[in-house]
Each structure stands twice: as structure tokens, then as C-alpha cells.
Amino acid sequence: MILILFLITLMVSSSINILAYARENKDSIYLDEVVVEAEKIQEEETKDITSFVTVIEAEEYTNRVASVSELLAESVGVNVKRYGGLGSFSTISIRGSSAEQVAIFLDGVLLNQAKSGIVNLSDIPLDNVEKIEVYRGTSPAKFGGSGIGGVVNIITKKAKGEVKNDINTSYGSFNTFEANAFRSQHFEKFNYTFFYNETFSDGDFKYYDDNGTKYNKEDDKKRRMDNNEFESRNFLVKLGCDLKQDLNFMLSNDYFFKDQGISGIRGLAKEANLETLRNITQFKIDKSGLFAIPLDGQLSLFYSYQKQEFEDRKGEVGIGNQDNSNITDAFGGNMLATYYLLDAHILSIYGGSRREIFDPEEKLVSEDLQEKQKRTNLTFALEDEIHLFKDRIVVSPSFKYDYYKNDFSGQTPYSFATTKGCKKSEGFLTRKMGMYIKLTEWLTLKGNIGKYYRPPNFSELFGDRGSIVGNI
């Protein structure tokens, strides 16, 4: 866009100078035809006009020092809980829902896991985010997984024509440091994007400690937060190929690592520690005009790996002494077809499959009793967006069916809290009807009615360390 404006300005100023020169010399000047060409930048548009959605664009936080959780907290109907300062555990609630009832996607890959379903927002660096879509209550069919509270879709940056280089660093209180490096370039048919982020902080701020006696002010004192330091690294690479104007390929890999101390209640834990490693690999194909008809198709394949190691051998945090290493593998794919019928219907068909394997390891107990917990999910969704009276009324009915197969053939090391040898299959049917009515240029009415669900997580199905007994 900047290039186009520059060329237009250059042509206008050149024309003025040429006309002035022609008047002075009284001679006619003939110019050859000038053709200005520019690549059209195609942005991923938010669909489902009947949904209550807020879109946070990159321009809104470019010059701010903020985090994903802080930006989401500014959205209508959103409540974010932060359990500390920078880098601390953060969760989101939409319209009074629990954190597990909000589905969070990163470039279209679901981050919620079958083990707990809660996503830590602090594990998503903001500097590489292009935009964030917040769907309150309802969501379009392009998201296979949906939450009772809503959906948060986080989209990372990608190449947009011109070469772009961006390097920035910052340093602040409590030995807080952040560095980012970004580069993207678009050739005739190929494009690439590289992003690297490194952040660390001691997090040793001062706070008032009530010494566990809330109503006795005499023993309160000011303490410095211990064991609250963290460091994180994020590396993202995207490789794209545009074989034709309407056929695009994209291969991406997103690597994230974080090592943080866990200060616990009142900041008294000295040695508890949590390490998180997450890697997501994704391959996408986008095709417009399939079979020479107004049909767009998208195919996505992904593999997600996450490893969390929590060490609390002195029992400073949680229940008893712990030294756990949990690995979650998830892989699958989905397909989305969008058919535009007579400019009055936008019909979307979604099909997806996801396989998830949770592999726990309790290092302080016998490993022979520990078995993998598995879940297979199949999803089919159908949605129609009907435009009436020159788009003044839009009706959007949708149906989605989810099939879950859960398998846990063993037991946890804590057999008193575990349902042993479990297999359970169940299906859920989601129904939604949305309506959009544009009464005037300044007044629009929206409404949605539907039935949603949240599948039980592995802890609820199979039990955990003792606080939850398996329920199948």
C-alpha cells in the first residue's frame, strides 16, 4: 500500500512538472502508457457476521509494552486472571465461564489439551502476533473445537510482499530483558518468515506478607518475592509457496521453551520449578475456485508436542512431594470447504480428526504402574450463512457433531483415586442459530441461541493424585 501511494504521488508530481514545462515551451509532450502493478495482500477475514467477535489488530499494541493476557483483559466480556507478574500463569474467562470452557487456537491449532483443558496465556509471546479474534459465546464452523464460553483465535505474522526486518530490545525493573528479531520476505512465488524472542526476568518485586493471619496487622511485613524468576525462548519459521494466484502452501514450525520458578502461596517456595517445551508443526493448503465453481477449500495437517516437568521434592507447592514429567502428543488434520451460492448463501462444511496421547511419569514412584491416556476425536460441522434483503438480514444456522473415544487401560500410581481399565466413547451434538438485523446505518441487532458442551478431561475421567476420583 505504501509503495502504491508513493508511485501515485510520484506520477502526480511528475505530471504537474511536465505540464508546467509544456506551458513554458509550448510544445506537446506525449508519454507512453504507464502500468502500475502491485500484489494484492490477502488478509484472513473473520467470518460469521452473526457472532459477537472482537478483533484486536497489531496496530493497536505496536507501541505498547504488553502481553497477550493484558490485551485480552481489555476486551468486552473477558476476564483474565494473572497469578503474579510478567511470565506468570494467566487464564481467560469469557462471560463468566471457566478457563476450561474457552477454546484457544494458535494459527488454527487447538492448544487446549485433554489432560486439563486450561491454557497458560503467558506461554504465547505477543511480539509475533498479527491479530487476535475473540468470539464470545458462539463461533463459526472453521473452528472444529468450540467452547461454552467462546473461542480465542491467535494469528501470528506472515510475509506480506515487501522485505521487512525488525529488531528490538527492552530492559526494565527486576532485571527484566526482552529481545525480538523478525524478518519476512516475499518473492514471486515463495515467501518466508522468521521470528525469535527471548525474555527473562528475576521477578523479585516486594510485597506485603500477612504471615497467614489476614486480620492481624501486627505481624505483616514487606518481603521480596523469591523463586519467581523465568526465562523463555520462542522461534517461529514459516515457508510459503504460491503456485498460482488461488493456490497457496504453507509449512510452519513454532518452538517455545520456558523455565520458571514457582514461588507458591505467599511466595515461600524456594526450589519448586516448572519447565515447559511446546513445538507445533503445521502444513496448510488453500485453494480458491475448486472445480471451476465458487468453492474454496482449505486442508491443514498438524503435529503438536508438549513436555512439562514439574519438580517440588520438598512439597512446597501442591499435594506432597512431586517430580513429574508429562508428555502430550497430538496430531491430526482438518478440512474446510466454503461454497458461495448465488451471493445469498455461504455454506461451510468442516471435517476434522485429532488424536491425543498423554504420557505421565512420576519419578518418585514406580514407573511400572503408569500408563498412557488416549483420546481420539472426530468432528463434522455444517453451517449456512443466509443473506436476505441486500444483506440487511443474515441468518446463520449450524450443526456440529463430535465423537470422542477415551482409552486408559492401566492405573495411576495413586490407585485409590483412579478408575482402572477404562474405555468410554460418547458423542455430542451442538446446535446454533444466529441472526443479524441491520435496522439503520447506526443500529444493528444480533442474537444467538445454541447448545454447547465441554468434554470431560482425563483427570475427571480417570482420576488424579487424589483430589479428583475417576468418573466413568
N, C-alpha and C positions, 0 to 999 in steps of 0.2 A: 504494500500500500504506500509506504514512504517513497519507494522507487517510482511508482506511478505518479504520485503528486509532484515529485522532483522533475520528472520528464515533462509533465503538463506545464509546470511553472517555467521550465526552460523553453518550451515551444512558444508559450505566450510571450515571454520577454523577447525571444528572438524575433517573433512576428512583429512586435512593436518596433524594434530596432530596424527591421527590414523595411517596414512601411515608412518610417522616418527617413531612411536613406533613399527610398524611392521618390519621396516627395522632393527631397533636395536635388536629386539628379534627374528627376522627371523621366526616368526610364522604367520600363516594366521588367519585373523580375519574376521568373517562373521557377517554382520549386517542384521537385519530384514528389510523388506520393510518399507520405511518412506513415509507416505502420508501427504502432506500439503494441508489443506483446508482453503479457505478464501471466505468470502461473496463478491459477485460482487456488486460494488456500481453502481447503475444505475442513470445516470445523465439525466436530461431533455434536450434533444438535440434541437437545433434550426433547424427548417425545412424551406423549400422553398429556395433552393440554388440560385434561380434567384433574390431574394430580396437583396436590399442594406441594410445590417444589421451590426451593431457594437455591440459586446458583451463585457460588462465590468465585469470582474471576480473579486471575493472578494480579490484575491491575489494582485490586482493592487492598493488597497487602505487600506490594513490591517494595515499598519504602518503610515497611514496619518490621520490627523485631518481634515475631510472634510464633506460635506453634499451631498445629492443626487443631488441638483441643481448644485453644483460645479463640480461634476463628469460628469454630462450630458453636461455641458458647454464645456468640453474638446473633445466631440465627433464631428466628421466631419458633417457639415451641420446643426448643432444645435446651437440655440441662446437662452440663458436663461436670463430673466430679474429678477433682485432682487431689491426689493423696500426697502432696508435697510440692516442691519447686520444680525447676527445669529438669526434664527427663524422668519425672516421677510417674507412677501408674495413673492413667486417666481413662475414664469410661464415659459413654454418652447415653443419655436417655431422651426419648422423643415422646412428647405428650404423656408423660407420666409412666412410660414403660420401664422395664428393667433393661440393663445393659445387654442381656442375652436376647432380648426381643428386637434388637436393632441389627439388621444385616449390613455389614461393611464390606465394600468391594474396593480393590486396588487394581485399576486398569481392567476391570471386569472379572477379576478372580476373587472369589469369596474368601475373606480372611477368618470368619467365624469357624471354629473347629468343633467337632463332635464331642471332645473331651469336656469343655466348659462352655463354649459359645461366647465368651467375653473377649473383646479385642482391646488391647492396650494402644490408645491413640498416640502415645509418646513414641512408639516404635515406627512412626511414619514421618520422615523428615519433610518439612514444609517447603524448603527451597526448591525442590524439584516438582512441586505440584502446579499443574496448569489451571485446574479448576476443581471445585468440589460441588457435587449435587446432593442436596438434602431433600429427600422425599418424606413427607410427614403422613404417616398412616397408610397410604397406598403407593404403589409403584408400577411402572409399565412392565410388559411381558419380557423385555430384553434382560431382566434380572431373573434368573431361574429361581434363586433363593430369595424369599421375601420375609420380612419380619413383621410382628404385630405392631411394633412402634413405627417402623418405616425403614428406609434404606439410605445409606450414605455411600455415594459413589465418588471415589477419589481418582482423578485422572492426572497422570504425570505428563511432563512436557515432551514434545517431539519436534523434529525438524520441520521448518516452515519456509523453505525457499532459500533465503539468504543465509550466509555463514554467520553464526552467532557464537561469540566467545564471552564468557562471564566468569570472573574470578573475584571472590570477595572473602574477607576475613573480619572477625569481630572479637573483641576481648572485653570482659566485664568483671563485675564483682565475683568473689568467691572462686577466683582462678577459672572463670568460665571462658572457653575459647571455642570458636566455630569457624570452619573454613569450607568453602564450596567452590567447585570448579565445574563449569558446564561448557560443552561445545556441541554444536549441531551444524550439519551441512546437507544441502540437497543438490544432487546432481540431476542430470536429465532423467535418469530412471531410478537412481539409487539415492538413499539418504541414510544418515546415521545420527545417533545422539549418544553422548557420553555425559555422565554426571557422577561426581564424587563428593561426599560430605563426610566431615569428621568433626565431632563435637565432644568436649569433655568439660567437667566441672567438679569442683570439690564439694559444692553444696553445703558448706559448713556455716550456714547462717545461724544467728542467735534467735532464741525463742524463750518464752516464759514457760517453765515447767511447774505444774501444780503439785508435783510429787505424789500424784494419785489421790490427792484429797481435794476434791473440787471446791468444797465450801470452807476450807481452812486456808486463808490467805497468808498466814504467818510463815508457812514452810515453802512458799513459792520462791523461785529464784530463776535468774536468767542463765540459760545454758547454751552451749554451742552444739549444733546438730552433728553427731558423729556417724560415721559409716554411711554417708549419704552421697558419696562420690559416684560418678558414672563416666563412661566413655562409650561412644558409638561410632560406627562407620557404615556408610551406605554407598554402594556402587551400582549404577544402572547403565546398561547399554541396550540400545535399540538399533536394529538394522532393518531398513525398509527397501522395498522394490516395487516400482510402479511400471508393470509391463505394458499396460495400456492406461488410458485415462480413467477407465472404470474397473480396473483390476489391480488390487494392491496386496502386497505381502508384508508381514511384519514379524520379526523374531526379536524377542526381548528377554533379558535376564536381570532380575532385581535381587541384589545381595544386601543383607542387613545383619550387623552384629552389634550386640550391646552387652557390656559388663557393668553391673551396678551393685553397690552395697545396699542392703536392706536395713534401714535404721529401726524399723518396728515401732511399737506403741511407745510414745513419749521419747523416741529417739535413743533408747537404751541398748539396742542390739549393737554389738561391736564387730562381729565376724560373719554374720549372715550375708550371703551373696547369691546373686542370680545372673546367669549368662543366657542370652537369647541369640540364636542364629536362625535366620529365615532366608530362604532362597526360592524365588519363583521364576520359572522358565515358561514362556508362553509363545505360541505361534498362531498368527491370525491371517485369515484370507478374507478380503472384502471384494465383492463383485456386484456391480450395478448392471441392470438390464439383462438379467439372465433369460436365456431362451428368446431373446429379442422382444420381450414384453416388459412392462413396468414392474419388474420384480428384482428386489435387492436381496443379496444373500451374504451371510457372514458365518464363517466357521472358525472356531477357536479351540485349541488344544493346550493344556497346561499341566505342569508338574510343580507341586509345592512341597518343600521340605522345611520342617521347623524342629529345632532341638533346644530344649530348655533344661538347664542344670541349676538346681537349687540346693545350696549347701547351708545347713543350720545344725551343725553337730552338737552345739551346746543348748539347743532348744530355746533360743532367744525369741523366735518368731513361730507362731503356729502351734501345732499339736506335737509335742515330743521332739526328739532328735530326728533330723532328716538329712539325707544326702541322696537326692533323686536326679535321675537323668531321663527325661521323657522325649521321645521322638515321634513326630506325627508326619506321615507321608500322605499326600493327597494328589490324585491325578484324575484327569477326565477331559471332557470336551463338551461343547455345546454348539448348536446351530440355530441361527435366527434368520427367518425369511420374512420379508416385508413386501406386500403386494398392494400397489396403488390402483384402485378400481374406479374409473370414471370420475376422478377428482372428488369423490364423495365418500369413499371408504379407504381406510388404511388398515389392512388386515395383516396381523403379525402372528407368526407361528414359531414357537420356541420348543426345542428339544435338547435335553442335556443329561449327562451322566457324570457321577462323581464317586470315586472310591477312596475311602479314608481308613488309614491304619494307625492306631495309637499303640506305641510300644514303650511301656514304662519299665524303669529299672530302679529298684530300691536297693541302694548299695549297702545299707546297714542290715539287710535281712537276706535270707536265702533267695537266690535268683531262680531256683527251680520252680517255684510256685507262680512266677509272673508270666502271664500270657498276654498276647496281643488282643486288643479290642478293635473290631472292624465294623465298618458301615458302608453299605452300597446305596446310592441314591439315584433314582431315575425320575426325571421331570418332563412333563409335557404341558405347554401353555398355549392358549388361543385367545387372541384379543382383536377386537374390531373397533376402529375409531370412525364414527359416522358423522359426517359434516352435513348440516342442514341449513337452509335459508342463508346461503352465501357465508357460511362459517359462523353465523351468529348463534347457532345452537350446535353443540357437539355432544354426542352420546357415546360412551365407551364401556361396553360390557366385556368381561374377560373371565376365563375359567383356567384353572391350573390344577393339575393332579401330580402329587408327589408320592413316590413309593420308596419306603425305607426298609432295608434288611440289616438288622443288627446281629452281630455274632461275637460271643465271648465264651469260649469253651472251657476256660480254666477258672482261676480264682485269684484274687489279690492276696498279698501276704497277710492281710487282716481279714481272715475268713469270717469273723463274727459279724462283719458289716457287708458281706458280699453275697449276692445271688449267684450260685455256682452253675456252670454249664448252661448258659442262657443263649437262646436264639429267638428273635422276635421280628416279625415282619408286619408292617402296617402301612396304610395309605391315607392320604389327606386330600380333600378336595377344597380348593379355595375359589370363592366366587366374589366378584366385584362388579359394581355398576357405578360409573362416574358420569357426571353431567356438567356441562359448561354452557352458560347462557350470557351472552353479551347484550345487556339491556340498552346501554348508551356507550358513548366513547369513554366515559369515565366511571361506569358502573358495570361490574361483571359478577355474576353469581356462579359459585362452584359447589358441588356436593358429591359425596361418595358414600356408598354403603357396601359393606362386604363382610366376609367371614375369613379370619386368618388363624394361624396356628403357630406353635413353636414345638418342634420335635424334641423329646427329652434327650438330654446329653448323656454321655457314658456314665458319669457319676450317678445320675438319677436312675439309670437303668441297672447298673452293675454294682453300685456302692463305691465307697472310697475308704479313707483311713479310719472312719468311724463316725463322722458327723452325719453321713447320709447312708442309709441302708438301701441296697438294691431293690428296685420295684419293677418286676416284670410279671 
